[in-house]
């Protein structure tokens, strides 16, 4: 579960958004309030806030987001308990508060509004409230046996490692199976092996590398493996090619019906590789340098 928090001054506008019926909003938590709509609740907040006129951002706004899988099993009772535990964790339990759940998206989430001013006129200290909200949400998730941010991050990293490995495996397979000698041939070969290769075009309308889309993941070549940057892929494609032939076939690439040139960096990296191979062949032939 993720927690976000901040102090705001636009209480009614924010609460009206939280109570938006078009988002299938439902009140799941209420404390020290009797109002039945955003205007009435805001008026109750303001009565208390008049005890401290020095505080301008006098309402605390929180968003509590369980994971999609956890959210599917959370109904009003469980959502109310999340709010109650979060209020206690943040030491806000004696203030006016109201919370709504939004179900308009697959990701069910809670909007919680708390009066920053208590019944004694004291303003809640909002220092580092964003970070404190994250920590509080993490502790509530642990207590209620919900998925924590740390668990989500671990699973994401674990899954990402497997995805990187699989894209690299299919890259190697493409090179061995099709032995492409042009970027277009490489892209078609990867597509045959289930990986979509998306050219990365810079502001100068030049090709600077590739992104790889596989199993809902979209990664830069360097994120998959250092050998899969645009320049390094070009070096592999340049194998056994003469300088003239390689540049003729690979200095440009058709993308969405348009022709784009290689970026200067890519062209230089590939050209150096071709020159090295020419020199190497010359030395092997006993020409000497």
VENMOPE-V404415 format. One line per field, one symbol per residue. phi: phi as a letter, one per 20 degrees, with the letter a starting at -180 (. if undefined). A space follows every 10 residues. Layout:
BEGIN
phi=???
END
This chain:
BEGIN
phi=.dccbaecde gfffffffef ffelfbfdbb blccgdbgff ffffgfgfff fbeeeeedcd dccdcffgff gfdddgffff fgffffgffe ldfddfbbcc ddcfcfefbd dddcffeefd neeffeflff ffffffffff fffeldfeff ffffffffff fffgffffff fffffffdlf cbffffffff ffendeddfe defemcfdrc dcdblmdccf gfffaffdfg ffffffffgm dfgfffffec fbbeclnded effgffffff fgfffgffff ffffenfmc
END
